[in-house]
Amino acid sequence: MEPTEHRHGLKNQFASDNYSGICPEAWQAMQEANIGYANAYGDDLWTARACNSLRDFFETDCQVFFVFNGTAANSLALSALCRSYHSIICHELAHIETDECGAPEFFSNGTKMLLVPGAGGKVDPQAITSVVTRRTDIHYPKPKVLSITQATELGTVYTPDDLRSVQETVARYDLKLHMDGARFSNAVASLGVAPKEITWRVGVDVLTFGGAKSGMALGEAVVFFDKRLAEEFDYHCKQAGQLASKMRFLAAPWYGMLTTGALLDRAGHANAMARELAAQLSNIDAIEIVHPVEANAVFVRMPQPMIDRLKGAGWHFYTFIGTKEARLMCSWQTTREDIAALVAAARGTT
């Protein structure tokens, strides 16, 4: 069996872009922020620079907050959009439903999730209509927010046209629109559009923008395009234990990656590696690519014995119970050599 650990860390890794290290541009910014003293709790130059860089990135005067992780970002953002007797509509595969241990419900004091289907991980606007209109009585948790994921849990991306269709439905029923952007940079790099074209211009009220998966050590940005919704959000963050005393170390990587262009460049590399991986795996008869490769995820269906042998040889990736599907994630750190090794291992197990 090939060893899975060596002095440079984990080998044979395609489980998650969370497994990657800190990219050089983020690391350099943290080193620079580490020089000398700075005011605490976000009242520092680095945080101000990062917020302004995000405003430049989105070409609008948005309100920005930095928190430690994606669960807190999503949960606190959603809690700012609704009350406990409201409901949040999301895709049945959405991370806020399947992977956050009830945190959105917890932070919003019990707001109910209403699940809708949709091909490719994207919500179906007609399904949203069905959920909103099937009951309007006081005994039903009133739909208030639609949460969508960009890029989706299945590695697809919402195009501007997709989002305009969603916006029409949201506007019709006076819903707020939250975007879980854990891999938003991958979506922007994939679409090649200005970030504003897939956020505030198509009605997104608040975006939770992923930093960790983009190559930072930790930290997510909560970006309110409707600044009225951000009222007292700083108190939400403090109460939830998300107000960093040394905030500059959450903020500086954003400044470094945005001002150098690395945020989208690194995301584009991850996307390119995913496309190359998919192309090579598709030449193996026993493997089927099951979803379009539009960001940095490759979903494949393979025989269970192949899954078992690859995992037994030390390869790290997630599988989904009952589907025989595996998710292979690429990151800013993925190399062509990594891909070649995985493809060779897959060929050796056929």
Summary of the structure (lengths in Angstrom):
residues: 350
radius of gyration: 20.5
end to end distance: 17.0
largest distance: 61.2
contacts: 1207
relative contact order: 0.18
helix: 45%
strand: 17%
